[in-house]
Amino acid sequence: MSRCWLLLVLVVATTAARQAEADELTEEESALQVHGFLSQGALWTTDNNYLAQTEDGSFEFAEAGIAFSKQLDPKLRAGFQLFTRDLGWSGTYSAKFDWFNLDYRWRDWLGVRAGRTKIPFGLYNESLDIDAAQPVVLLPQSVYSASNREFLLAQTGVELYGYRRLGALGALDYRAFGGTIYLTVDSTPTVRVDSVTVPYIVGARVMWELPVTGLRVGASAIGLKIKADLVQADTPIEAMVTQEAWVASLEYAVDRLTFSAEYGRAHSRQSYDIPLPPAEVTSESMYAMASYRWSPLVQPTLYYSLQYPNVDHRDGKELRQHDAALAFRFDLTPNWLLKLEGHAMRGTAALTADLNDGVAPAALANRWWLLAAKTTVYF
């Protein structure tokens, strides 16, 4: 994969250099673009620790990023973003490349990106790193899990994309990608993790912009394989996980109102090189969300999110997660916003024993509240 990637970059760069002889950019078009943001949030739960140590309130909810991009010629663009965050145990303020790529747009209907590219999954996965683009503190966690951001946001490889107008039928926006993901998984008191690799991740998304203003529907799909070398009780174990996931999406934006809904499933299989039975599970997730731009200052949002980690077992509180949320976004200035929201939660499927002093989700409180606040400055 790395050799193919380097070859593709060389081809793209050579082609772009030749094209540059015939095409010229204005000074404004060729200027270096710099954008950045800084966010600080707070989380508090009435029961159960969620995402961080939230029962006593937590300020371990901060993000910062800066992005650079430059149009090298009319068809070739390069860019990258440095990002750091703190969210409970899943962030330590270590800066890293969130994404970086070369983007060669040959025609509207065909372009190619190479590098670390954002994963086109669902309506909003590509904007997970842009707080100013979202009306809420936490997107519906059944589909856009904040704890899995490192895994969900981007892949390293190649992406093909295009946009095709269909006349009276509207237009199609399509993407296809393939590559790998770099994962770091911590060891536990009982299992040592020696290595984790992702041999491949592939996927695609197609969005149809219907001939109705503001209406689009589509579907996304991902397939991946994960290989892990583990040691448990001095016994080496090679574990293999394969997963296929899909989500169907709908969004309707008219005047000040935006309504969106998504439904998806993921099927996972685990196998081992020792005498352990393979495990298979299918999970289910869905949400509906409505946001209304009341004024330039205020934007309220409502959503209901639901997830089942195992569609064959839905009865226990640890086997479901209901989340009814009400949020308010305040655009205080053109570069400064504040968000406040409350969540009525039922079920413990999204909780972990690690964050709750070893208490299993089945023994945690079934009904609980989450309050979240976040302020962001951006340029």
C-alpha positions as CSV (number, residue, x, y, z in Angstrom):
1,M,0.0,0.0,0.0
2,S,2.8,2.5,0.8
3,R,4.5,1.9,-2.6
4,C,1.2,2.5,-4.4
5,W,0.6,5.6,-2.4
6,L,4.0,7.1,-3.2
7,L,3.6,6.2,-6.9
8,L,0.2,7.9,-7.0
9,V,1.6,11.0,-5.3
10,L,4.4,11.2,-7.9
11,V,2.0,10.8,-10.8
12,V,-0.3,13.5,-9.4
13,A,2.5,15.9,-8.7
14,T,4.0,15.4,-12.2
15,T,0.7,15.9,-13.9
16,A,-0.1,19.0,-11.9
17,A,3.3,20.5,-12.7
18,R,2.7,20.1,-16.4
19,Q,-0.8,21.5,-16.1
20,A,0.5,24.5,-14.2
21,E,2.3,25.7,-17.3
22,A,-1.1,26.3,-18.9
23,D,-3.1,27.4,-15.9
24,E,-2.5,30.3,-13.6
25,L,-3.9,31.2,-10.2
26,T,-4.6,34.7,-9.0
27,E,-2.6,35.9,-6.0
28,E,-5.7,35.5,-3.8
29,E,-6.4,32.0,-5.0
30,S,-2.8,30.9,-4.4
31,A,-2.5,32.4,-0.9
32,L,-1.8,30.1,2.0
33,Q,-5.0,29.5,4.0
34,V,-4.7,29.2,7.8
35,H,-7.6,28.3,10.1
36,G,-7.6,27.3,13.7
37,F,-9.8,26.8,16.8
38,L,-9.6,26.4,20.5
39,S,-12.3,24.8,22.6
40,Q,-12.9,24.2,26.3
41,G,-15.8,22.2,27.6
42,A,-17.3,20.7,30.8
43,L,-19.3,17.5,31.4
44,W,-21.4,16.5,34.5
45,T,-23.5,13.5,35.1
46,T,-25.9,12.8,38.0
47,D,-24.8,9.1,38.0
48,N,-22.2,7.0,36.1
49,N,-19.0,8.3,34.7
50,Y,-19.3,8.9,30.9
51,L,-16.4,9.9,28.6
52,A,-14.5,11.2,31.7
53,Q,-14.8,11.3,35.5
54,T,-18.1,13.2,35.2
55,E,-20.0,12.4,38.4
56,D,-18.1,15.2,40.1
57,G,-18.0,17.3,37.0
58,S,-15.0,17.3,34.6
59,F,-13.2,19.9,32.6
60,E,-11.2,17.2,30.8
61,F,-12.9,18.2,27.6
62,A,-10.7,20.4,25.5
63,E,-9.5,20.6,21.8
64,A,-7.2,22.8,19.7
65,G,-6.3,22.6,16.1
66,I,-4.7,24.6,13.3
67,A,-5.0,23.8,9.6
68,F,-2.9,24.9,6.6
69,S,-3.9,24.6,3.0
70,K,-2.7,26.0,-0.3
71,Q,-3.9,25.8,-3.9
72,L,-0.8,24.9,-5.8
73,D,-2.5,25.2,-9.2
74,P,-6.2,25.2,-10.4
75,K,-6.4,21.4,-9.9
76,L,-4.0,20.6,-7.2
77,R,-4.4,21.4,-3.5
78,A,-2.3,20.4,-0.4
79,G,-3.1,20.7,3.2
80,F,-2.8,19.4,6.7
81,Q,-4.2,19.9,10.2
82,L,-2.5,19.6,13.6
83,F,-4.8,18.6,16.4
84,T,-4.7,17.9,20.2
85,R,-7.3,17.2,22.7
86,D,-8.1,16.0,26.2
87,L,-11.2,13.9,26.9
88,G,-11.0,11.7,30.0
89,W,-8.4,9.0,29.3
90,S,-8.5,9.3,25.5
91,G,-6.5,12.5,25.1
92,T,-3.2,13.8,26.6
93,Y,-2.7,17.0,24.7
94,S,-0.2,15.3,22.4
95,A,-0.2,17.1,19.0
96,K,-0.6,15.0,15.9
97,F,-1.6,15.2,12.3
98,D,-5.4,15.0,12.2
99,W,-5.3,14.8,8.4
100,F,-3.0,15.6,5.5
101,N,-3.3,15.1,1.8
102,L,-2.7,16.1,-1.8
103,D,-6.0,16.7,-3.6
104,Y,-6.0,16.5,-7.4
105,R,-9.3,17.5,-9.0
106,W,-9.2,16.4,-12.6
107,R,-12.8,17.1,-13.3
108,D,-15.9,17.8,-11.2
109,W,-16.9,14.2,-11.6
110,L,-13.5,12.7,-10.7
111,G,-10.7,13.7,-8.3
112,V,-8.2,11.9,-6.1
113,R,-6.8,12.5,-2.7
114,A,-3.7,10.7,-1.2
115,G,-2.5,10.9,2.3
116,R,-4.5,10.8,5.6
117,T,-8.0,11.6,4.4
118,K,-11.2,12.0,6.3
119,I,-13.5,9.0,6.2
120,P,-16.8,9.8,4.5
121,F,-19.3,8.0,6.7
122,G,-22.7,9.3,7.3
123,L,-23.6,13.0,7.2
124,Y,-21.2,14.5,9.7
125,N,-18.2,12.3,10.2
126,E,-16.0,14.6,8.1
127,S,-16.9,17.6,10.3
128,L,-16.1,15.9,13.7
129,D,-13.1,18.1,13.9
130,I,-15.0,21.4,13.2
131,D,-17.0,22.4,16.3
132,A,-18.2,25.6,14.5
133,A,-20.0,23.4,11.9
134,Q,-22.1,21.6,14.5
135,P,-25.1,23.0,16.5
136,V,-24.5,20.6,19.5
137,V,-21.7,19.8,21.9
138,L,-22.0,16.0,21.3
139,L,-23.4,14.7,18.0
140,P,-25.7,11.7,18.5
141,Q,-23.3,9.2,20.1
142,S,-25.0,6.1,18.6
143,V,-23.4,7.0,15.3
144,Y,-20.7,9.6,16.1
145,S,-19.0,8.3,19.2
146,A,-16.7,10.9,20.8
147,S,-14.6,8.1,22.4
148,N,-13.9,6.6,19.0
149,R,-12.9,9.8,17.3
150,E,-9.3,8.7,16.7
151,F,-10.6,5.6,15.0
152,L,-13.5,7.2,13.0
153,L,-12.1,10.5,11.6
154,A,-9.5,9.5,9.0
155,Q,-7.7,6.8,7.2
156,T,-4.2,6.7,5.5
157,G,-4.4,5.8,1.9
158,V,-6.2,6.9,-1.3
159,E,-9.6,8.3,-2.0
160,L,-11.5,8.9,-5.3
161,Y,-14.3,11.4,-5.3
162,G,-16.7,13.2,-7.7
163,Y,-19.8,15.3,-8.1
164,R,-22.1,14.6,-11.1
165,R,-25.1,16.7,-12.0
166,L,-28.1,14.7,-13.2
167,G,-30.3,17.4,-14.7
168,A,-33.9,17.2,-13.5
169,L,-32.9,14.3,-11.2
170,G,-30.6,16.4,-9.0
171,A,-26.9,15.4,-8.5
172,L,-24.7,12.7,-7.0
173,D,-21.8,13.2,-4.6
174,Y,-19.7,10.0,-4.4
175,R,-16.6,8.9,-2.6
176,A,-14.6,5.6,-2.4
177,F,-11.4,5.0,-0.4
178,G,-8.9,2.3,0.7
179,G,-6.0,2.3,3.1
180,T,-5.3,1.6,6.8
181,I,-5.7,3.1,10.2
182,Y,-3.0,3.4,12.9
183,L,-4.4,2.4,16.3
184,T,-3.0,2.4,19.8
185,V,-4.6,0.1,22.3
186,D,-3.6,0.1,25.9
187,S,-2.9,-3.1,27.9
188,T,-5.2,-4.0,30.8
189,P,-4.3,-5.6,34.1
190,T,-5.1,-9.1,32.6
191,V,-4.2,-8.7,28.9
192,R,-1.0,-7.2,27.5
193,V,-1.3,-5.7,24.0
194,D,2.0,-6.2,22.1
195,S,0.8,-4.8,18.7
196,V,-2.3,-3.8,16.8
197,T,-2.4,-3.4,13.0
198,V,-5.1,-2.7,10.5
199,P,-4.3,-4.6,7.2
200,Y,-7.0,-2.7,5.4
201,I,-10.0,-0.4,5.5
202,V,-12.2,0.2,2.5
203,G,-15.4,2.1,2.1
204,A,-17.7,4.3,0.0
205,R,-20.4,6.8,0.3
206,V,-23.0,8.0,-2.2
207,M,-25.2,11.0,-1.5
208,W,-28.1,11.9,-3.8
209,E,-29.1,15.6,-3.9
210,L,-32.8,15.3,-4.9
211,P,-34.5,17.9,-7.1
212,V,-36.0,19.4,-3.9
213,T,-34.1,22.3,-2.4
214,G,-32.1,21.2,0.7
215,L,-33.0,17.5,0.5
216,R,-30.4,14.8,0.2
217,V,-30.3,11.1,1.0
218,G,-27.5,8.5,0.8
219,A,-25.7,5.5,2.2
220,S,-22.2,4.8,3.5
221,A,-20.4,1.5,4.0
222,I,-17.1,0.5,5.6
223,G,-15.2,-2.8,5.8
224,L,-12.0,-3.4,7.8
225,K,-9.8,-5.9,9.4
226,I,-7.9,-5.6,12.7
227,K,-5.1,-7.9,13.9
228,A,-3.9,-7.9,17.5
229,D,-1.0,-9.8,19.2
230,L,-1.9,-10.3,22.9
231,V,-0.5,-12.0,25.9
232,Q,-2.8,-13.4,28.6
233,A,-1.5,-15.4,31.6
234,D,1.8,-15.9,29.7
235,T,-0.1,-17.3,26.7
236,P,0.4,-15.5,23.4
237,I,-2.8,-14.9,21.4
238,E,-3.4,-13.7,17.9
239,A,-6.8,-12.1,17.6
240,M,-8.4,-11.1,14.3
241,V,-11.4,-8.8,14.1
242,T,-13.3,-8.1,10.9
243,Q,-16.2,-5.6,10.7
244,E,-18.6,-4.4,8.1
245,A,-20.7,-1.3,8.9
246,W,-23.3,0.8,7.0
247,V,-25.5,3.7,7.6
248,A,-28.4,5.2,5.6
249,S,-28.8,9.0,5.9
250,L,-31.3,11.7,5.2
251,E,-31.0,15.5,5.6
252,Y,-33.5,18.2,4.8
253,A,-32.4,21.9,5.2
254,V,-35.0,24.5,4.4
255,D,-34.9,28.1,5.5
256,R,-33.9,28.1,9.1
257,L,-34.7,24.4,9.8
258,T,-32.4,21.4,9.4
259,F,-33.7,17.9,10.0
260,S,-31.5,14.8,9.8
261,A,-32.0,11.1,10.5
262,E,-29.6,8.1,10.2
263,Y,-29.9,4.4,10.7
264,G,-27.1,1.9,10.7
265,R,-25.8,-1.5,11.6
266,A,-22.3,-3.0,12.1
267,H,-21.4,-6.7,12.0
268,S,-18.2,-7.8,13.8
269,R,-16.5,-11.2,13.9
270,Q,-13.7,-12.1,16.3
271,S,-11.4,-15.2,15.9
272,Y,-8.3,-16.5,17.7
273,D,-5.4,-18.8,17.1
274,I,-6.1,-20.7,20.3
275,P,-9.1,-23.0,21.2
276,L,-11.6,-20.2,21.8
277,P,-15.0,-20.0,20.0
278,P,-15.3,-17.2,17.5
279,A,-17.7,-14.5,18.4
280,E,-20.1,-12.6,16.1
281,V,-22.3,-9.7,17.0
282,T,-24.5,-7.2,15.1
283,S,-25.1,-3.7,16.6
284,E,-27.7,-1.2,15.7
285,S,-27.8,2.6,15.9
286,M,-30.1,5.4,14.9
287,Y,-31.1,9.0,15.6
288,A,-33.4,11.8,14.5
289,M,-32.3,15.5,15.0
290,A,-34.0,18.8,14.3
291,S,-32.2,22.2,14.5
292,Y,-33.7,25.7,14.1
293,R,-31.8,28.9,13.5
294,W,-34.1,31.1,15.7
295,S,-31.9,34.2,15.2
296,P,-28.3,35.0,14.3
297,L,-27.5,34.5,18.0
298,V,-29.5,31.5,19.0
299,Q,-29.9,28.0,17.5
300,P,-31.8,25.4,19.5
301,T,-31.5,21.7,18.6
302,L,-33.4,18.5,19.7
303,Y,-32.4,14.9,19.0
304,Y,-33.2,11.4,20.1
305,S,-30.5,8.8,19.7
306,L,-30.8,5.0,20.3
307,Q,-28.2,2.2,20.1
308,Y,-28.2,-1.6,20.7
309,P,-24.7,-3.2,20.9
310,N,-26.3,-6.6,20.1
311,V,-29.5,-6.8,18.1
312,D,-30.2,-10.3,19.4
313,H,-30.2,-9.2,23.0
314,R,-32.1,-6.0,23.9
315,D,-33.6,-6.5,27.3
316,G,-31.0,-5.5,29.9
317,K,-30.1,-1.9,30.6
318,E,-26.5,-2.6,29.6
319,L,-27.8,-3.7,26.2
320,R,-29.4,-0.4,25.2
321,Q,-28.8,3.3,25.3
322,H,-31.5,6.0,24.9
323,D,-30.4,9.6,24.7
324,A,-32.9,12.5,24.5
325,A,-31.0,15.8,24.1
326,L,-31.9,19.5,24.1
327,A,-29.1,21.9,23.0
328,F,-28.6,25.7,22.5
329,R,-25.9,27.2,20.4
330,F,-25.1,30.9,21.0
331,D,-23.0,32.7,18.3
332,L,-21.7,35.5,20.6
333,T,-19.4,37.0,17.9
334,P,-18.5,35.9,14.3
335,N,-15.5,34.0,15.9
336,W,-16.8,32.9,19.3
337,L,-19.6,30.5,20.2
338,L,-21.1,28.9,23.3
339,K,-23.1,25.7,23.5
340,L,-25.2,24.4,26.4
341,E,-27.1,21.1,26.4
342,G,-28.8,18.5,28.6
343,H,-29.3,14.8,28.0
344,A,-31.9,12.5,29.6
345,M,-30.2,9.1,29.4
346,R,-31.7,5.6,29.9
347,G,-29.5,2.5,29.7
348,T,-25.8,1.9,30.2
349,A,-24.6,0.4,26.9
350,A,-22.3,3.4,26.2
351,L,-20.6,3.1,29.6
352,T,-17.5,1.3,30.6
353,A,-16.3,-0.4,33.8
354,D,-12.9,1.2,33.4
355,L,-14.4,4.7,34.0
356,N,-16.6,3.5,36.8
357,D,-14.2,1.9,39.3
358,G,-14.6,-1.5,37.8
359,V,-18.4,-1.6,38.1
360,A,-19.9,-3.4,35.2
361,P,-22.5,-1.5,33.1
362,A,-25.2,-3.9,34.2
363,A,-24.8,-2.7,37.8
364,L,-24.8,1.0,37.0
365,A,-27.7,3.4,37.3
366,N,-30.3,2.9,34.5
367,R,-31.7,6.5,34.4
368,W,-29.2,9.4,34.6
369,W,-28.6,12.9,33.3
370,L,-25.7,14.4,31.4
371,L,-25.1,18.2,31.2
372,A,-22.5,19.5,28.7
373,A,-21.1,23.0,27.9
374,K,-18.5,24.0,25.4
375,T,-17.1,27.3,24.2
376,T,-15.0,27.7,21.0
377,V,-13.0,30.5,19.4
378,Y,-12.1,30.0,15.8
379,F,-10.6,31.8,12.8
